[in-house]
Amino acid sequence: MINTLNLYQEVEILPTAPESLQAFVGKKGVIVGISEEDGILYGYGVWVHGENEIDCFDGKDLKPTGKQFKREDFY
């Protein structure tokens, strides 16, 4: 499977996000994890700016902003 989004890429959460994640719609965050096994992409771990947790989103619920961070920016 080819990832359409990359680690440490900034994304915006879209209105298609599930009901439990609707509070994040319109907010931006950074992909800090990608869940993939045996070629199947399960989701992206996104650290939403200003939040103290990482939430899992489907790729269709995320839109790249064009900004790319480096690993060193977080660890």
Phi and psi restraints in degrees (value plus and minus 20) as a CYANA .aco file:
   2 ILE   PHI    -119.1   -79.1
   2 ILE   PSI     104.2   144.2
   3 ASN   PHI     -92.3   -52.3
   3 ASN   PSI     115.9   155.9
   4 THR   PHI    -110.6   -70.6
   4 THR   PSI     -36.1     3.9
   5 LEU   PHI    -142.2  -102.2
   5 LEU   PSI     131.4   171.4
   6 ASN   PHI    -136.8   -96.8
   6 ASN   PSI     138.1   178.1
   7 LEU   PHI     -77.3   -37.3
   7 LEU   PSI     120.9   160.9
   8 TYR   PHI      47.0    87.0
   8 TYR   PSI      -2.7    37.3
   9 GLN   PHI    -108.9   -68.9
   9 GLN   PSI     115.6   155.6
  10 GLU   PHI     -98.6   -58.6
  10 GLU   PSI     118.7   158.7
  11 VAL   PHI    -154.9  -114.9
  11 VAL   PSI     140.4   180.4
  12 GLU   PHI    -131.3   -91.3
  12 GLU   PSI     118.1   158.1
  13 ILE   PHI    -102.9   -62.9
  13 ILE   PSI     108.6   148.6
  14 LEU   PHI    -112.9   -72.9
  14 LEU   PSI     140.8   180.8
  15 PRO   PHI     -83.2   -43.2
  15 PRO   PSI     -30.7     9.3
  16 THR   PHI     -98.4   -58.4
  16 THR   PSI     -24.5    15.5
  17 ALA   PHI     -80.0   -40.0
  17 ALA   PSI     130.6   170.6
  18 PRO   PHI     -80.3   -40.3
  18 PRO   PSI     139.7   179.7
  19 GLU   PHI     -71.1   -31.1
  19 GLU   PSI     -61.0   -21.0
  20 SER   PHI     -86.6   -46.6
  20 SER   PSI     -35.4     4.6
  21 LEU   PHI    -135.7   -95.7
  21 LEU   PSI      -9.1    30.9
  22 GLN   PHI     -82.1   -42.1
  22 GLN   PSI     -44.3    -4.3
  23 ALA   PHI     -83.8   -43.8
  23 ALA   PSI     -38.2     1.8
  24 PHE   PHI    -115.6   -75.6
  24 PHE   PSI     -24.3    15.7
  25 VAL   PHI     -77.8   -37.8
  25 VAL   PSI     111.1   151.1
  26 GLY   PHI      68.6   108.6
  26 GLY   PSI     -33.0     7.0
  27 LYS   PHI    -105.4   -65.4
  27 LYS   PSI     141.0   181.0
  28 LYS   PHI    -131.1   -91.1
  28 LYS   PSI     133.0   173.0
  29 GLY   PHI    -176.2  -136.2
  29 GLY   PSI    -197.0  -157.0
  30 VAL   PHI    -144.9  -104.9
  30 VAL   PSI     116.2   156.2
  31 ILE   PHI     -92.9   -52.9
  31 ILE   PSI      98.0   138.0
  32 VAL   PHI    -136.2   -96.2
  32 VAL   PSI     -19.1    20.9
  33 GLY   PHI    -180.3  -140.3
  33 GLY   PSI     127.6   167.6
  34 ILE   PHI    -150.2  -110.2
  34 ILE   PSI     102.5   142.5
  35 SER   PHI    -116.3   -76.3
  35 SER   PSI      89.6   129.6
  36 GLU   PHI    -165.2  -125.2
  36 GLU   PSI     116.8   156.8
  37 GLU   PHI    -168.3  -128.3
  37 GLU   PSI     114.8   154.8
  38 ASP   PHI      32.0    72.0
  38 ASP   PSI      18.9    58.9
  39 GLY   PHI      58.8    98.8
  39 GLY   PSI     -15.8    24.2
  40 ILE   PHI    -125.7   -85.7
  40 ILE   PSI     103.2   143.2
  41 LEU   PHI    -109.2   -69.2
  41 LEU   PSI      99.9   139.9
  42 TYR   PHI    -116.4   -76.4
  42 TYR   PSI     -48.2    -8.2
  43 GLY   PHI     143.9   183.9
  43 GLY   PSI     159.2   199.2
  44 TYR   PHI    -142.9  -102.9
  44 TYR   PSI     113.1   153.1
  45 GLY   PHI    -105.2   -65.2
  45 GLY   PSI      99.7   139.7
  46 VAL   PHI    -138.3   -98.3
  46 VAL   PSI     107.7   147.7
  47 TRP   PHI    -114.8   -74.8
  47 TRP   PSI      82.5   122.5
  48 VAL   PHI     -92.3   -52.3
  48 VAL   PSI     111.7   151.7
  49 HIS   PHI     -73.2   -33.2
  49 HIS   PSI     111.1   151.1
  50 GLY   PHI      66.8   106.8
  50 GLY   PSI     -22.8    17.2
  51 GLU   PHI    -124.9   -84.9
  51 GLU   PSI     137.2   177.2
  52 ASN   PHI    -124.3   -84.3
  52 ASN   PSI       0.1    40.1
  53 GLU   PHI    -163.9  -123.9
  53 GLU   PSI     144.7   184.7
  54 ILE   PHI    -130.8   -90.8
  54 ILE   PSI     111.2   151.2
  55 ASP   PHI    -136.9   -96.9
  55 ASP   PSI     132.8   172.8
  56 CYS   PHI    -117.5   -77.5
  56 CYS   PSI     109.8   149.8
  57 PHE   PHI    -147.1  -107.1
  57 PHE   PSI     131.0   171.0
  58 ASP   PHI     -98.4   -58.4
  58 ASP   PSI     127.6   167.6
  59 GLY   PHI     -77.2   -37.2
  59 GLY   PSI     -51.0   -11.0
  60 LYS   PHI     -89.9   -49.9
  60 LYS   PSI     -33.6     6.4
  61 ASP   PHI    -118.0   -78.0
  61 ASP   PSI     -11.7    28.3
  62 LEU   PHI    -147.2  -107.2
  62 LEU   PSI     121.4   161.4
  63 LYS   PHI    -145.9  -105.9
  63 LYS   PSI     104.2   144.2
  64 PRO   PHI     -82.5   -42.5
  64 PRO   PSI     121.7   161.7
  65 THR   PHI    -113.9   -73.9
  65 THR   PSI     -33.3     6.7
  66 GLY   PHI      78.0   118.0
  66 GLY   PSI     -26.5    13.5
  67 LYS   PHI    -115.8   -75.8
  67 LYS   PSI     113.2   153.2
  68 GLN   PHI    -141.4  -101.4
  68 GLN   PSI     102.4   142.4
  69 PHE   PHI    -113.7   -73.7
  69 PHE   PSI     153.2   193.2
  70 LYS   PHI    -130.6   -90.6
  70 LYS   PSI     137.3   177.3
  71 ARG   PHI     -74.5   -34.5
  71 ARG   PSI     -60.4   -20.4
  72 GLU   PHI     -80.4   -40.4
  72 GLU   PSI     -41.6    -1.6
  73 ASP   PHI     -89.2   -49.2
  73 ASP   PSI     -37.1     2.9
  74 PHE   PHI    -140.2  -100.2
  74 PHE   PSI     -47.7    -7.7
